[in-house]
Amino acid sequence: MINIIVVLVVIAAVVFAVMRIRRGGGCGCGCSSCASGCSSASKNPTDTNTEYPPESSLILDITGMHCEKCSTGVSEALNALDGVSAEVNLAANNAAVKLSKAVSAQVLRTAVEDKGFELTHIRVL
């Protein structure tokens, strides 16, 4: 009987460990959506060598945001960049960005990815 209990405890520990690892792509808030991860990530990378000039208006498509904490983190990261003003739309999984200085795609990508999300496309308006 004790062996069965030990086996069940080990199985439970493994299941929780796997769930925690899968949650790594989200914001870490623990909401049920973040725990499921993002299954719709596009593999169409943006050219990281592109530099967008001042006065550009962009839409950044971002995967992995599932709650207000997610979008707030991305918003803070983008707005912390010199010359960037961003408004993140959680429902649309994107950010509207206006530039007052030249900014590269790599800088935008790094800001988003450092928060644990994926920048899949940059559209110039």
N, CA, C and O atoms as CSV, one atom per row, in Angstrom:
chain,resi,resn,atom,element,x,y,z
A,1,MET,N,N,0.818,-1.199,0.000
A,1,MET,CA,C,0.000,0.000,0.000
A,1,MET,C,C,0.865,1.269,0.000
A,1,MET,O,O,0.571,2.233,-0.706
A,2,ILE,N,N,1.921,1.249,0.793
A,2,ILE,CA,C,2.789,2.426,0.856
A,2,ILE,C,C,3.470,2.670,-0.483
A,2,ILE,O,O,3.716,3.819,-0.849
A,3,ASN,N,N,3.781,1.593,-1.225
A,3,ASN,CA,C,4.404,1.736,-2.545
A,3,ASN,C,C,3.477,2.442,-3.515
A,3,ASN,O,O,3.935,3.249,-4.324
A,4,ILE,N,N,2.190,2.159,-3.454
A,4,ILE,CA,C,1.218,2.806,-4.335
A,4,ILE,C,C,1.148,4.301,-4.033
A,4,ILE,O,O,1.084,5.119,-4.950
A,5,ILE,N,N,1.161,4.651,-2.768
A,5,ILE,CA,C,1.123,6.068,-2.376
A,5,ILE,C,C,2.369,6.798,-2.866
A,5,ILE,O,O,2.280,7.915,-3.375
A,6,VAL,N,N,3.523,6.166,-2.711
A,6,VAL,CA,C,4.779,6.779,-3.171
A,6,VAL,C,C,4.746,6.991,-4.688
A,6,VAL,O,O,5.154,8.046,-5.173
A,7,VAL,N,N,4.269,6.006,-5.431
A,7,VAL,CA,C,4.179,6.116,-6.882
A,7,VAL,C,C,3.230,7.254,-7.269
A,7,VAL,O,O,3.544,8.032,-8.170
A,8,LEU,N,N,2.089,7.364,-6.611
A,8,LEU,CA,C,1.138,8.432,-6.904
A,8,LEU,C,C,1.740,9.813,-6.604
A,8,LEU,O,O,1.517,10.758,-7.362
A,9,VAL,N,N,2.480,9.935,-5.535
A,9,VAL,CA,C,3.129,11.205,-5.190
A,9,VAL,C,C,4.169,11.572,-6.249
A,9,VAL,O,O,4.260,12.733,-6.648
A,10,VAL,N,N,4.942,10.605,-6.700
A,10,VAL,CA,C,5.950,10.858,-7.732
A,10,VAL,C,C,5.278,11.274,-9.038
A,10,VAL,O,O,5.741,12.205,-9.698
A,11,ILE,N,N,4.206,10.606,-9.418
A,11,ILE,CA,C,3.481,10.958,-10.644
A,11,ILE,C,C,2.937,12.379,-10.536
A,11,ILE,O,O,3.054,13.164,-11.478
A,12,ALA,N,N,2.349,12.709,-9.402
A,12,ALA,CA,C,1.817,14.064,-9.204
A,12,ALA,C,C,2.930,15.101,-9.311
A,12,ALA,O,O,2.734,16.151,-9.924
A,13,ALA,N,N,4.093,14.824,-8.726
A,13,ALA,CA,C,5.218,15.763,-8.793
A,13,ALA,C,C,5.680,15.964,-10.234
A,13,ALA,O,O,5.987,17.087,-10.634
A,14,VAL,N,N,5.732,14.896,-11.007
A,14,VAL,CA,C,6.137,14.993,-12.412
A,14,VAL,C,C,5.123,15.809,-13.200
A,14,VAL,O,O,5.506,16.658,-14.004
A,15,VAL,N,N,3.847,15.567,-12.983
A,15,VAL,CA,C,2.798,16.312,-13.688
A,15,VAL,C,C,2.905,17.793,-13.374
A,15,VAL,O,O,2.849,18.616,-14.288
A,16,PHE,N,N,3.056,18.155,-12.110
A,16,PHE,CA,C,3.183,19.565,-11.742
A,16,PHE,C,C,4.450,20.192,-12.327
A,16,PHE,O,O,4.434,21.353,-12.735
A,17,ALA,N,N,5.538,19.437,-12.368
A,17,ALA,CA,C,6.776,19.964,-12.949
A,17,ALA,C,C,6.606,20.240,-14.434
A,17,ALA,O,O,7.066,21.271,-14.925
A,18,VAL,N,N,5.956,19.341,-15.154
A,18,VAL,CA,C,5.715,19.534,-16.580
A,18,VAL,C,C,4.816,20.746,-16.805
A,18,VAL,O,O,5.068,21.542,-17.710
A,19,MET,N,N,3.783,20.892,-16.001
A,19,MET,CA,C,2.888,22.050,-16.129
A,19,MET,C,C,3.652,23.352,-15.887
A,19,MET,O,O,3.426,24.343,-16.582
A,20,ARG,N,N,4.539,23.353,-14.918
A,20,ARG,CA,C,5.309,24.564,-14.614
A,20,ARG,C,C,6.249,24.919,-15.765
A,20,ARG,O,O,6.411,26.095,-16.091
A,21,ILE,N,N,6.864,23.920,-16.376
A,21,ILE,CA,C,7.763,24.160,-17.510
A,21,ILE,C,C,6.976,24.715,-18.687
A,21,ILE,O,O,7.419,25.664,-19.334
A,22,ARG,N,N,5.821,24.141,-18.972
A,22,ARG,CA,C,4.997,24.605,-20.094
A,22,ARG,C,C,4.535,26.031,-19.878
A,22,ARG,O,O,4.348,26.766,-20.847
A,23,ARG,N,N,4.347,26.441,-18.637
A,23,ARG,CA,C,3.881,27.773,-18.320
A,23,ARG,C,C,4.952,28.837,-18.575
A,23,ARG,O,O,4.638,30.028,-18.578
A,24,GLY,N,N,6.190,28.440,-18.785
A,24,GLY,CA,C,7.301,29.372,-18.945
A,24,GLY,C,C,7.127,30.383,-20.050
A,24,GLY,O,O,7.738,31.448,-19.965
A,25,GLY,N,N,6.321,30.128,-21.109
A,25,GLY,CA,C,6.139,31.065,-22.205
A,25,GLY,C,C,5.192,32.194,-21.887
A,25,GLY,O,O,5.138,33.173,-22.631
A,26,GLY,N,N,4.440,32.091,-20.802
A,26,GLY,CA,C,3.481,33.139,-20.452
A,26,GLY,C,C,4.092,34.117,-19.466
A,26,GLY,O,O,5.312,34.212,-19.339
A,27,CYS,N,N,3.238,34.833,-18.780
A,27,CYS,CA,C,3.711,35.885,-17.883
A,27,CYS,C,C,4.011,35.374,-16.492
A,27,CYS,O,O,4.589,36.103,-15.685
A,28,GLY,N,N,3.639,34.147,-16.187
A,28,GLY,CA,C,3.877,33.603,-14.863
A,28,GLY,C,C,2.798,33.961,-13.861
A,28,GLY,O,O,2.976,33.739,-12.663
A,29,CYS,N,N,1.682,34.510,-14.322
A,29,CYS,CA,C,0.615,34.925,-13.413
A,29,CYS,C,C,-0.169,33.744,-12.880
A,29,CYS,O,O,-0.813,33.856,-11.836
A,30,GLY,N,N,-0.131,32.611,-13.572
A,30,GLY,CA,C,-0.832,31.427,-13.110
A,30,GLY,C,C,-2.256,31.293,-13.594
A,30,GLY,O,O,-2.941,30.349,-13.202
A,31,CYS,N,N,-2.735,32.204,-14.436
A,31,CYS,CA,C,-4.102,32.054,-14.935
A,31,CYS,C,C,-4.179,30.824,-15.839
A,31,CYS,O,O,-3.164,30.388,-16.383
A,32,SER,N,N,-5.359,30.276,-15.998
A,32,SER,CA,C,-5.489,29.028,-16.742
A,32,SER,C,C,-5.067,29.161,-18.196
A,32,SER,O,O,-4.582,28.193,-18.781
A,33,SER,N,N,-5.239,30.335,-18.795
A,33,SER,CA,C,-4.826,30.519,-20.188
A,33,SER,C,C,-3.314,30.490,-20.328
A,33,SER,O,O,-2.786,29.870,-21.252
A,34,CYS,N,N,-2.619,31.151,-19.424
A,34,CYS,CA,C,-1.160,31.165,-19.509
A,34,CYS,C,C,-0.593,29.764,-19.297
A,34,CYS,O,O,0.401,29.390,-19.919
A,35,ALA,N,N,-1.221,29.000,-18.428
A,35,ALA,CA,C,-0.730,27.650,-18.153
A,35,ALA,C,C,-0.816,26.759,-19.385
A,35,ALA,O,O,-0.066,25.790,-19.503
A,36,SER,N,N,-1.731,27.081,-20.307
A,36,SER,CA,C,-1.878,26.237,-21.486
A,36,SER,C,C,-0.852,26.549,-22.562
A,36,SER,O,O,-0.697,25.774,-23.506
A,37,GLY,N,N,-0.151,27.661,-22.441
A,37,GLY,CA,C,0.829,28.035,-23.457
A,37,GLY,C,C,0.152,28.554,-24.709
A,37,GLY,O,O,-1.076,28.602,-24.776
A,38,CYS,N,N,0.931,28.940,-25.691
A,38,CYS,CA,C,0.382,29.480,-26.925
A,38,CYS,C,C,0.570,28.466,-28.036
A,38,CYS,O,O,1.693,28.046,-28.316
A,39,SER,N,N,-0.521,28.073,-28.667
A,39,SER,CA,C,-0.429,27.076,-29.724
A,39,SER,C,C,-0.482,27.691,-31.110
A,39,SER,O,O,-0.397,26.974,-32.107
A,40,SER,N,N,-0.624,29.022,-31.192
A,40,SER,CA,C,-0.806,29.649,-32.496
A,40,SER,C,C,0.411,30.464,-32.947
A,40,SER,O,O,0.289,31.334,-33.809
A,41,ALA,N,N,1.568,30.189,-32.376
A,41,ALA,CA,C,2.755,30.971,-32.713
A,41,ALA,C,C,3.119,30.819,-34.186
A,41,ALA,O,O,3.274,29.707,-34.693
A,42,SER,N,N,3.251,31.935,-34.848
A,42,SER,CA,C,3.609,31.945,-36.266
A,42,SER,C,C,5.114,31.799,-36.418
A,42,SER,O,O,5.874,32.327,-35.606
A,43,LYS,N,N,5.538,31.106,-37.421
A,43,LYS,CA,C,6.972,30.964,-37.692
A,43,LYS,C,C,7.356,31.806,-38.903
A,43,LYS,O,O,8.086,31.341,-39.778
A,44,ASN,N,N,6.871,33.031,-38.957
A,44,ASN,CA,C,7.175,33.957,-40.036
A,44,ASN,C,C,7.970,35.111,-39.426
A,44,ASN,O,O,7.405,36.169,-39.148
A,45,PRO,N,N,9.281,34.917,-39.215
A,45,PRO,CA,C,10.054,35.919,-38.490
A,45,PRO,C,C,10.193,37.228,-39.249
A,45,PRO,O,O,10.262,37.255,-40.477
A,46,THR,N,N,10.232,38.302,-38.490
A,46,THR,CA,C,10.440,39.630,-39.042
A,46,THR,C,C,11.940,39.833,-39.238
A,46,THR,O,O,12.738,39.400,-38.407
A,47,ASP,N,N,12.323,40.477,-40.315
A,47,ASP,CA,C,13.731,40.757,-40.583
A,47,ASP,C,C,14.275,41.657,-39.480
A,47,ASP,O,O,13.873,42.815,-39.357
A,48,THR,N,N,15.183,41.124,-38.686
A,48,THR,CA,C,15.691,41.875,-37.541
A,48,THR,C,C,16.649,42.994,-37.937
A,48,THR,O,O,16.990,43.830,-37.100
A,49,ASN,N,N,17.088,43.028,-39.191
A,49,ASN,CA,C,17.986,44.095,-39.641
A,49,ASN,C,C,17.233,45.353,-40.065
A,49,ASN,O,O,17.849,46.390,-40.312
A,50,THR,N,N,15.915,45.271,-40.150
A,50,THR,CA,C,15.112,46.415,-40.575
A,50,THR,C,C,15.153,47.503,-39.515
A,50,THR,O,O,15.021,47.229,-38.322
A,51,GLU,N,N,15.336,48.728,-39.957
A,51,GLU,CA,C,15.254,49.872,-39.046
A,51,GLU,C,C,14.111,50.755,-39.506
A,51,GLU,O,O,14.025,51.133,-40.674
A,52,TYR,N,N,13.239,51.075,-38.567
A,52,TYR,CA,C,12.073,51.901,-38.866
A,52,TYR,C,C,12.389,53.352,-38.531
A,52,TYR,O,O,12.885,53.636,-37.440
A,53,PRO,N,N,12.111,54.274,-39.449
A,53,PRO,CA,C,12.474,55.683,-39.251
A,53,PRO,C,C,11.547,56.388,-38.255
A,53,PRO,O,O,10.472,55.883,-37.932
A,54,PRO,N,N,11.975,57.559,-37.774
A,54,PRO,CA,C,11.109,58.356,-36.902
A,54,PRO,C,C,9.776,58.630,-37.603
A,54,PRO,O,O,9.700,58.685,-38.830
A,55,GLU,N,N,8.752,58.796,-36.811
A,55,GLU,CA,C,7.383,59.069,-37.281
A,55,GLU,C,C,6.711,57.842,-37.882
A,55,GLU,O,O,5.622,57.965,-38.443
A,56,SER,N,N,7.317,56.665,-37.785
A,56,SER,CA,C,6.678,55.436,-38.272
A,56,SER,C,C,5.566,55.018,-37.317
A,56,SER,O,O,5.660,55.200,-36.104
A,57,SER,N,N,4.515,54.454,-37.895
A,57,SER,CA,C,3.441,53.831,-37.119
A,57,SER,C,C,3.446,52.355,-37.471
A,57,SER,O,O,3.399,51.987,-38.644
A,58,LEU,N,N,3.504,51.509,-36.447
A,58,LEU,CA,C,3.636,50.072,-36.638
A,58,LEU,C,C,2.575,49.317,-35.858
A,58,LEU,O,O,2.050,49.807,-34.858
A,59,ILE,N,N,2.269,48.124,-36.328
A,59,ILE,CA,C,1.474,47.172,-35.555
A,59,ILE,C,C,2.371,45.959,-35.322
A,59,ILE,O,O,2.856,45.346,-36.273
A,60,LEU,N,N,2.589,45.619,-34.061
A,60,LEU,CA,C,3.383,44.450,-33.692
A,60,LEU,C,C,2.423,43.323,-33.325
A,60,LEU,O,O,1.640,43.461,-32.386
A,61,ASP,N,N,2.477,42.217,-34.051
A,61,ASP,CA,C,1.679,41.040,-33.708
A,61,ASP,C,C,2.468,40.220,-32.698
A,61,ASP,O,O,3.620,39.859,-32.936
A,62,ILE,N,N,1.829,39.932,-31.567
A,62,ILE,CA,C,2.510,39.290,-30.437
A,62,ILE,C,C,1.710,38.074,-30.001
A,62,ILE,O,O,0.497,38.165,-29.813
A,63,THR,N,N,2.373,36.941,-29.839
A,63,THR,CA,C,1.691,35.746,-29.343
A,63,THR,C,C,2.095,35.475,-27.902
A,63,THR,O,O,3.198,35.809,-27.467
A,64,GLY,N,N,1.174,34.864,-27.179
A,64,GLY,CA,C,1.458,34.444,-25.815
A,64,GLY,C,C,0.809,35.281,-24.736
A,64,GLY,O,O,0.864,34.896,-23.568
A,65,MET,N,N,0.195,36.412,-25.067
A,65,MET,CA,C,-0.456,37.247,-24.060
A,65,MET,C,C,-1.845,36.677,-23.793
A,65,MET,O,O,-2.633,36.486,-24.719
A,66,HIS,N,N,-2.141,36.405,-22.517
A,66,HIS,CA,C,-3.418,35.789,-22.168
A,66,HIS,C,C,-4.196,36.538,-21.090
A,66,HIS,O,O,-5.353,36.211,-20.824
A,67,CYS,N,N,-3.579,37.532,-20.471
A,67,CYS,CA,C,-4.263,38.241,-19.397
A,67,CYS,C,C,-3.740,39.679,-19.331
A,67,CYS,O,O,-2.806,40.048,-20.042
A,68,GLU,N,N,-4.353,40.467,-18.475
A,68,GLU,CA,C,-3.980,41.881,-18.344
A,68,GLU,C,C,-2.533,42.043,-17.880
A,68,GLU,O,O,-1.849,42.973,-18.306
A,69,LYS,N,N,-2.066,41.150,-17.016
A,69,LYS,CA,C,-0.678,41.220,-16.549
A,69,LYS,C,C,0.286,41.016,-17.719
A,69,LYS,O,O,1.326,41.669,-17.798
A,70,CYS,N,N,-0.071,40.098,-18.630
A,70,CYS,CA,C,0.753,39.858,-19.821
A,70,CYS,C,C,0.877,41.142,-20.641
A,70,CYS,O,O,1.982,41.577,-20.964
A,71,SER,N,N,-0.258,41.739,-20.973
A,71,SER,CA,C,-0.248,42.921,-21.838
A,71,SER,C,C,0.403,44.117,-21.146
A,71,SER,O,O,1.059,44.926,-21.802
A,72,THR,N,N,0.232,44.236,-19.847
A,72,THR,CA,C,0.872,45.331,-19.116
A,72,THR,C,C,2.394,45.196,-19.158
A,72,THR,O,O,3.105,46.188,-19.317
A,73,GLY,N,N,2.887,43.973,-19.017
A,73,GLY,CA,C,4.336,43.749,-19.082
A,73,GLY,C,C,4.914,44.123,-20.432
A,73,GLY,O,O,5.973,44.746,-20.506
A,74,VAL,N,N,4.218,43.744,-21.509
A,74,VAL,CA,C,4.675,44.079,-22.857
A,74,VAL,C,C,4.616,45.591,-23.062
A,74,VAL,O,O,5.540,46.183,-23.621
A,75,SER,N,N,3.544,46.204,-22.614
A,75,SER,CA,C,3.388,47.656,-22.753
A,75,SER,C,C,4.519,48.398,-22.042
A,75,SER,O,O,5.112,49.321,-22.600
A,76,GLU,N,N,4.808,47.995,-20.828
A,76,GLU,CA,C,5.887,48.636,-20.070
A,76,GLU,C,C,7.236,48.447,-20.752
A,76,GLU,O,O,8.048,49.372,-20.791
A,77,ALA,N,N,7.477,47.260,-21.285
A,77,ALA,CA,C,8.753,46.980,-21.951
A,77,ALA,C,C,8.921,47.843,-23.204
A,77,ALA,O,O,9.986,48.418,-23.429
A,78,LEU,N,N,7.872,47.929,-24.013
A,78,LEU,CA,C,7.961,48.730,-25.241
A,78,LEU,C,C,8.069,50.216,-24.935
A,78,LEU,O,O,8.868,50.921,-25.552
A,79,ASN,N,N,7.275,50.696,-23.992
A,79,ASN,CA,C,7.299,52.125,-23.653
A,79,ASN,C,C,8.593,52.542,-22.954
A,79,ASN,O,O,8.902,53.732,-22.892
A,80,ALA,N,N,9.341,51.591,-22.433
A,80,ALA,CA,C,10.635,51.895,-21.816
A,80,ALA,C,C,11.720,52.150,-22.864
A,80,ALA,O,O,12.785,52.679,-22.544
A,81,LEU,N,N,11.446,51.774,-24.110
A,81,LEU,CA,C,12.420,51.988,-25.187
A,81,LEU,C,C,12.440,53.457,-25.591
A,81,LEU,O,O,11.396,54.106,-25.659
A,82,ASP,N,N,13.618,53.965,-25.853
A,82,ASP,CA,C,13.776,55.358,-26.276
A,82,ASP,C,C,13.122,55.573,-27.636
A,82,ASP,O,O,13.458,54.900,-28.610
A,83,GLY,N,N,12.188,56.515,-27.694
A,83,GLY,CA,C,11.549,56.852,-28.957
A,83,GLY,C,C,10.341,56.014,-29.305
A,83,GLY,O,O,9.833,56.102,-30.423
A,84,VAL,N,N,9.860,55.187,-28.355
A,84,VAL,CA,C,8.728,54.300,-28.623
A,84,VAL,C,C,7.551,54.663,-27.727
A,84,VAL,O,O,7.699,54.835,-26.517
A,85,SER,N,N,6.382,54.774,-28.345
A,85,SER,CA,C,5.125,54.946,-27.626
A,85,SER,C,C,4.216,53.814,-28.089
A,85,SER,O,O,3.917,53.698,-29.277
A,86,ALA,N,N,3.775,52.973,-27.144
A,86,ALA,CA,C,3.010,51.772,-27.516
A,86,ALA,C,C,1.737,51.642,-26.704
A,86,ALA,O,O,1.687,51.984,-25.522
A,87,GLU,N,N,0.707,51.135,-27.374
A,87,GLU,CA,C,-0.546,50.753,-26.725
A,87,GLU,C,C,-0.810,49.296,-27.089
A,87,GLU,O,O,-0.961,48.960,-28.263
A,88,VAL,N,N,-0.865,48.437,-26.079
A,88,VAL,CA,C,-1.051,47.010,-26.307
A,88,VAL,C,C,-2.536,46.673,-26.239
A,88,VAL,O,O,-3.247,47.118,-25.338
A,89,ASN,N,N,-2.992,45.879,-27.207
A,89,ASN,CA,C,-4.374,45.428,-27.274
A,89,ASN,C,C,-4.385,43.923,-26.999
A,89,ASN,O,O,-4.032,43.123,-27.865
A,90,LEU,N,N,-4.789,43.551,-25.798
A,90,LEU,CA,C,-4.792,42.153,-25.393
A,90,LEU,C,C,-5.713,41.314,-26.273
A,90,LEU,O,O,-5.350,40.211,-26.684
A,91,ALA,N,N,-6.905,41.835,-26.563
A,91,ALA,CA,C,-7.880,41.076,-27.353
A,91,ALA,C,C,-7.385,40.788,-28.767
A,91,ALA,O,O,-7.664,39.725,-29.322
A,92,ALA,N,N,-6.654,41.730,-29.346
A,92,ALA,CA,C,-6.147,41.565,-30.711
A,92,ALA,C,C,-4.750,40.949,-30.751
A,92,ALA,O,O,-4.235,40.658,-31.831
A,93,ASN,N,N,-4.138,40.750,-29.594
A,93,ASN,CA,C,-2.769,40.223,-29.510
A,93,ASN,C,C,-1.797,41.045,-30.340
A,93,ASN,O,O,-1.009,40.504,-31.115
A,94,ASN,N,N,-1.864,42.369,-30.165
A,94,ASN,CA,C,-0.927,43.222,-30.890
A,94,ASN,C,C,-0.657,44.496,-30.108
A,94,ASN,O,O,-1.267,44.758,-29.071
A,95,ALA,N,N,0.271,45.276,-30.633
A,95,ALA,CA,C,0.598,46.566,-30.045
A,95,ALA,C,C,0.687,47.595,-31.164
A,95,ALA,O,O,1.336,47.366,-32.185
A,96,ALA,N,N,0.029,48.727,-30.961
A,96,ALA,CA,C,0.147,49.852,-31.885
A,96,ALA,C,C,1.306,50.699,-31.386
A,96,ALA,O,O,1.316,51.144,-30.239
A,97,VAL,N,N,2.279,50.917,-32.257
A,97,VAL,CA,C,3.514,51.607,-31.870
A,97,VAL,C,C,3.728,52.824,-32.756
A,97,VAL,O,O,3.574,52.761,-33.976
A,98,LYS,N,N,4.085,53.927,-32.121
A,98,LYS,CA,C,4.475,55.144,-32.834
A,98,LYS,C,C,5.911,55.457,-32.423
A,98,LYS,O,O,6.261,55.404,-31.244
A,99,LEU,N,N,6.734,55.783,-33.416
A,99,LEU,CA,C,8.145,56.048,-33.156
A,99,LEU,C,C,8.459,57.525,-33.283
A,99,LEU,O,O,8.019,58.183,-34.226
A,100,SER,N,N,9.218,58.042,-32.338
A,100,SER,CA,C,9.707,59.419,-32.446
A,100,SER,C,C,11.191,59.429,-32.811
A,100,SER,O,O,11.753,60.476,-33.133
A,101,LYS,N,N,11.823,58.248,-32.756
A,101,LYS,CA,C,13.217,58.054,-33.153
A,101,LYS,C,C,13.297,56.769,-33.966
A,101,LYS,O,O,12.389,55.940,-33.911
A,102,ALA,N,N,14.371,56.601,-34.712
A,102,ALA,CA,C,14.577,55.357,-35.462
A,102,ALA,C,C,14.780,54.203,-34.477
A,102,ALA,O,O,15.502,54.329,-33.488
A,103,VAL,N,N,14.129,53.081,-34.771
A,103,VAL,CA,C,14.220,51.894,-33.918
A,103,VAL,C,C,14.297,50.667,-34.823
A,103,VAL,O,O,13.594,50.590,-35.830
A,104,SER,N,N,15.146,49.715,-34.466
A,104,SER,CA,C,15.283,48.510,-35.274
A,104,SER,C,C,14.267,47.450,-34.851
A,104,SER,O,O,13.761,47.453,-33.729
A,105,ALA,N,N,13.992,46.554,-35.778
A,105,ALA,CA,C,13.110,45.426,-35.485
A,105,ALA,C,C,13.699,44.580,-34.366
A,105,ALA,O,O,12.957,44.043,-33.543
A,106,GLN,N,N,15.016,44.455,-34.324
A,106,GLN,CA,C,15.658,43.650,-33.281
A,106,GLN,C,C,15.410,44.225,-31.894
A,106,GLN,O,O,15.184,43.472,-30.947
A,107,VAL,N,N,15.449,45.545,-31.760
A,107,VAL,CA,C,15.201,46.182,-30.465
A,107,VAL,C,C,13.766,45.899,-30.009
A,107,VAL,O,O,13.532,45.581,-28.843
A,108,LEU,N,N,12.809,46.016,-30.935
A,108,LEU,CA,C,11.411,45.737,-30.606
A,108,LEU,C,C,11.225,44.270,-30.232
A,108,LEU,O,O,10.556,43.950,-29.249
A,109,ARG,N,N,11.825,43.384,-31.026
A,109,ARG,CA,C,11.722,41.948,-30.769
A,109,ARG,C,C,12.299,41.592,-29.401
A,109,ARG,O,O,11.688,40.836,-28.645
A,110,THR,N,N,13.462,42.131,-29.084
A,110,THR,CA,C,14.113,41.830,-27.808
A,110,THR,C,C,13.254,42.289,-26.634
A,110,THR,O,O,13.140,41.575,-25.638
A,111,ALA,N,N,12.651,43.466,-26.738
A,111,ALA,CA,C,11.800,43.975,-25.657
A,111,ALA,C,C,10.631,43.035,-25.399
A,111,ALA,O,O,10.298,42.755,-24.248
A,112,VAL,N,N,10.007,42.548,-26.468
A,112,VAL,CA,C,8.864,41.638,-26.333
A,112,VAL,C,C,9.326,40.279,-25.815
A,112,VAL,O,O,8.715,39.726,-24.900
A,113,GLU,N,N,10.388,39.742,-26.384
A,113,GLU,CA,C,10.854,38.410,-26.001
A,113,GLU,C,C,11.423,38.375,-24.590
A,113,GLU,O,O,11.339,37.348,-23.916
A,114,ASP,N,N,12.003,39.485,-24.131
A,114,ASP,CA,C,12.507,39.534,-22.759
A,114,ASP,C,C,11.383,39.412,-21.731
A,114,ASP,O,O,11.627,39.069,-20.574
A,115,LYS,N,N,10.163,39.691,-22.156
A,115,LYS,CA,C,8.996,39.529,-21.278
A,115,LYS,C,C,8.372,38.138,-21.415
A,115,LYS,O,O,7.410,37.816,-20.717
A,116,GLY,N,N,8.923,37.310,-22.323
A,116,GLY,CA,C,8.459,35.941,-22.456
A,116,GLY,C,C,7.435,35.706,-23.557
A,116,GLY,O,O,6.751,34.683,-23.560
A,117,PHE,N,N,7.323,36.652,-24.498
A,117,PHE,CA,C,6.344,36.535,-25.571
A,117,PHE,C,C,7.050,36.538,-26.915
A,117,PHE,O,O,8.258,36.767,-26.983
A,118,GLU,N,N,6.304,36.283,-27.986
A,118,GLU,CA,C,6.910,36.204,-29.312
A,118,GLU,C,C,6.355,37.293,-30.223
A,118,GLU,O,O,5.142,37.427,-30.385
A,119,LEU,N,N,7.257,38.064,-30.809
A,119,LEU,CA,C,6.891,39.049,-31.824
A,119,LEU,C,C,6.910,38.329,-33.168
A,119,LEU,O,O,7.974,37.932,-33.646
A,120,THR,N,N,5.737,38.158,-33.782
A,120,THR,CA,C,5.639,37.348,-34.996
A,120,THR,C,C,5.660,38.184,-36.271
A,120,THR,O,O,6.174,37.722,-37.289
A,121,HIS,N,N,5.127,39.379,-36.245
A,121,HIS,CA,C,5.085,40.241,-37.429
A,121,HIS,C,C,5.159,41.707,-37.007
A,121,HIS,O,O,4.703,42.089,-35.930
A,122,ILE,N,N,5.744,42.507,-37.883
A,122,ILE,CA,C,5.702,43.962,-37.738
A,122,ILE,C,C,5.107,44.513,-39.016
A,122,ILE,O,O,5.649,44.317,-40.104
A,123,ARG,N,N,3.991,45.201,-38.879
A,123,ARG,CA,C,3.324,45.803,-40.035
A,123,ARG,C,C,3.481,47.305,-39.979
A,123,ARG,O,O,3.243,47.919,-38.939
A,124,VAL,N,N,3.882,47.908,-41.095
A,124,VAL,CA,C,4.004,49.362,-41.175
A,124,VAL,C,C,2.666,49.919,-41.671
A,124,VAL,O,O,2.111,49.451,-42.665
A,125,LEU,N,N,2.171,50.917,-40.962
A,125,LEU,CA,C,0.894,51.536,-41.361
A,125,LEU,C,C,1.142,52.713,-42.278
A,125,LEU,O,O,0.194,53.362,-42.719
